[in-house]
């Protein structure tokens, strides 16, 4: 009977080990699945202490998990998120600003070329009409680019709102799973699948913002922002909010346990932090530079025209209207402006082009823009595009680096927690043979038992 009991324990242990390996193979392609293995130990001595052991048992199911590698994987997700979301916006701006059919530089060049063309015949109505046409097209380019800026601002803010909604769902999920894990482990049942699901939720949340994750003795995990504010404390979770306020078009806050914290989005890391940094450090400054350039063009051209004459004693009038922050109407030609109103004369006498020459010279004047300092008016847009190209190149390089780090961190995690198909195949054969061998022992023991009974009879 001792032989039968020992073999039976071995067969049962083999069944459990087979089940664990089979589950591993079944989840080979399951994202975030952590492999498991049965821990086989000898059954202790019997009550008399005479037996060294009474078979084998599965003392526990091991979960192959390395907390350090998980933390590294989550940090890599946050770093990648910082650069991944802003790159499409940078690429779009590079394309628009570098396109000859839409660039500000081309519009400015065409406007001053039209002015130059009038120098040979400043009284020509068709040539003057070309100046007005070029002025209108230049204004359209400024307005079109400003509309792109405004569209990106709206898109960035909508994307952040969507990220906040998604993050809140994951934060709630982590807290709920914490509670389920505590209850499951307290009952002595394996919570591995729940832990996998929670870790996957943490990984997804980490891509949106930089996190600090700490383990608790009861199996739960606390999650907080890098800046220290708690998102999840055991089964208690906070709620993020992104909404317009009197002081900000989109203010971020966190409410947990009845307390609300205002968050600096630029310091949140991940996709939210990356989008905030793009808006603050690139998009808004660039929009301001383009608006300042439009204002400089309007102010200088208008000012020079007002110093000239259209006829003896008749001063010129402004050509452009600049309205900051008005989208498609930021820069436009004065409504109803006529070609004959262009004050090209310096003294009002027919044939004089003194003021026209000064208007042409504006292109070579220096201006000061907030983002790049003092440059020639003719070079301003090219300088801005160059600065944008550098920012985009640096972001691409950083994105490539963080993608590599993320890939390596995933590979490191998989080397410990991932399922190796070949390894599991070997285990399946090994435990199947273990099961068959123990069943054979039971069969032999049973035959011996029957023979013994027959001899006694």
Secondary structure, DSSP 8 states (H G I E B T S, - for coil): -HHHHHHHHHHHHHHHHHHHHHHHHHTTT-TT---EEEEEEE----TTS--S---EEEEEEEE---HHHHHHHHHHHHHHHHHHHHHHHHHHHHHHHH-TTT-HHHHHHHHHHHHHHHTT-TT-HHHHHHHHHHHHHHHHHHHHHHHHHHHHHHHHHHHHHHHHHHHHHHHHHHHHHHHHHHHHHHTT---HHHHHHHHHHHHHHHHHS-EEEEE-TTS-EEEEETTS-EEEETTEE-EEEEE--SS-SSEEEEEETTEEEEE-GGGS-HHHHHHHHHIIIIIHHHHHHHHHHHHHHHHHHHHHHHHSEEETTEE----EEE-TT-GGGSEEE-TT--GGG---BSSS-TT--HHHHHHHHGGGSEEEETTTEEEEGGGHHHHHHHHHHHHHHHHHHHHHHHHHHHHHHHHHHHHHHS--HHHHHHHHHHHHHHHHHHHHHHHHHHHHHHHHHHHH-
